Structure formats: structure tokens, C-alpha cells
């Protein structure tokens, strides 16, 4: 199987993969390819999936995720077998004050209970 160089290096050298983008389904397909070429003495690759409360760049038709949308995305990552999910708030436009930053984690707390 031929993989692009970055995925080949990931398969050979690392035990955790933190892809820059992709849906859980796209990432899971790449994980299958990565695991197919991993050395036999290495465990399957683990995945850290990064979700953004708002995309870091403007993508036509892509809206910021609601809390329900984030919960669905966390569930899809769990169902794909990913080991960790990061909710990245770096690009959110909802934060306008220091108090907003203080309050933001409480708003996202329900995601911790996503089954």
C-alpha cells in the first residue's frame, strides 16, 4: 500500500496522530491505511481529534458548531475509536471580554458527558 510521506512517517514513528482536519469518517479511513503499514510490534495508532467551536478560516457553507453539533461530533469521534477529543475555542467570536473566557468552559461542560 502506498501512503503519502507524512502518513507513512506517522505509521512508522508515532503512536498518536493529531490530524489537522477531516471528518471522523475521513480520519478513520486514513487510520485504516496507517495501521495497515505499521510495524507489527507497534499498537494501532491512537487519534486525537480536534474540533473547533468556530472554524479557524472561512469555509463557504461551514457554520460554527452549536453545543448540540459539538456533542454529535464528539460522539462520532468516540464511535470511530478516537482516544481523545480537543474542543478548540481559539477562533471563537463569542468571546468579547475576560468574563466571557471565564464562562466559556461551563458552557462546554455538557460535552464531558457525551456518551
C-alpha positions as CSV (number, residue, x, y, z in Angstrom):
1,X,0.0,0.0,0.0
2,X,1.3,3.4,-0.9
3,X,0.8,6.2,1.6
4,X,1.8,9.9,1.3
5,X,5.0,10.6,3.1
6,X,3.5,12.2,6.1
7,X,1.1,9.3,6.8
8,X,3.9,6.8,6.2
9,X,6.1,8.6,8.8
10,X,3.2,8.7,11.2
11,X,2.7,4.9,10.8
12,X,6.4,4.2,11.3
13,X,7.4,6.6,14.0
14,X,4.4,7.6,16.2
15,X,1.8,6.0,18.4
16,X,-0.6,9.0,18.4
17,X,-1.9,11.0,15.4
18,X,-3.4,14.5,15.7
19,X,-4.6,15.2,12.1
20,X,-5.1,18.9,11.2
21,X,-8.5,18.4,9.7
22,X,-11.1,15.9,8.4
23,X,-14.3,14.4,9.4
24,X,-14.3,11.4,11.7
25,X,-15.0,9.2,8.7
26,X,-12.2,10.6,6.6
27,X,-9.8,10.3,9.6
28,X,-10.9,6.7,10.3
29,X,-10.2,5.7,6.7
30,X,-6.7,7.2,7.0
31,X,-6.3,5.3,10.3
32,X,-7.0,2.0,8.5
33,X,-4.3,2.8,5.9
34,X,-1.9,3.9,8.6
35,X,-2.5,0.7,10.7
36,X,-2.1,-1.5,7.6
37,X,1.5,-0.4,7.2
38,X,2.5,-0.1,10.9
39,X,5.4,-2.3,12.1
40,X,3.9,-5.5,13.6
41,X,5.4,-4.7,17.0
42,X,3.5,-1.4,17.3
43,X,0.0,-1.0,18.6
44,X,-2.7,0.6,16.4
45,X,-2.3,4.3,16.0
46,X,-4.3,6.4,18.5
47,X,-6.1,9.5,17.3
48,X,-6.6,12.9,18.9
49,X,-9.5,14.7,17.1
50,X,-9.6,18.5,17.2
51,X,-13.0,20.2,17.0
52,X,-13.3,23.9,16.7
53,X,-16.2,25.9,18.2
54,X,-15.7,28.0,15.0
55,X,-13.6,27.1,12.0
56,X,-10.2,28.9,12.0
57,X,-10.7,30.0,8.5
58,X,-13.8,30.9,6.4
59,X,-15.2,27.9,4.6
60,X,-18.3,28.6,2.5
61,X,-21.2,26.8,3.9
62,X,-19.5,25.8,7.2
63,X,-21.1,27.4,10.2
64,X,-19.8,27.4,13.8
65,X,-20.9,24.3,15.7
66,X,-23.7,24.6,18.2
67,X,-23.4,22.7,21.5
68,X,-25.6,20.0,20.0
69,X,-23.4,19.9,16.9
70,X,-20.2,19.6,19.1
71,X,-21.9,16.8,21.1
72,X,-22.7,15.0,17.9
73,X,-19.1,15.4,16.6
74,X,-17.7,14.1,19.9
75,X,-20.0,11.1,19.7
76,X,-18.9,10.4,16.1
77,X,-15.2,10.6,17.2
78,X,-16.0,8.2,20.1
79,X,-17.7,5.8,17.7
80,X,-14.7,6.0,15.4
81,X,-12.5,4.8,18.3
82,X,-10.5,8.0,18.7
83,X,-8.7,8.2,22.1
84,X,-9.1,11.9,22.7
85,X,-11.1,14.9,21.5
86,X,-10.0,18.5,21.9
87,X,-12.5,21.3,21.8
88,X,-10.6,24.3,20.4
89,X,-12.0,27.7,21.2
90,X,-9.1,29.7,19.8
91,X,-11.1,31.2,16.9
92,X,-14.4,31.8,18.6
93,X,-16.1,35.2,18.0
94,X,-18.4,34.7,21.0
95,X,-15.8,35.8,23.5
96,X,-15.6,39.6,23.9
97,X,-14.5,40.0,27.5
98,X,-12.3,38.3,30.1
99,X,-15.6,37.2,31.8
100,X,-16.7,35.5,28.6
101,X,-13.5,33.4,28.7
102,X,-14.2,32.6,32.4
103,X,-17.7,31.5,31.5
104,X,-16.9,29.5,28.3
105,X,-15.8,26.3,29.9
106,X,-19.1,26.0,31.9
107,X,-20.9,26.3,28.6
108,X,-19.0,23.4,27.1
109,X,-19.2,21.2,30.2
110,X,-22.1,19.2,28.9
111,X,-19.7,17.8,26.3
112,X,-17.9,15.9,29.0
113,X,-21.0,13.7,29.4
114,X,-21.3,12.9,25.7
115,X,-21.9,9.2,25.6
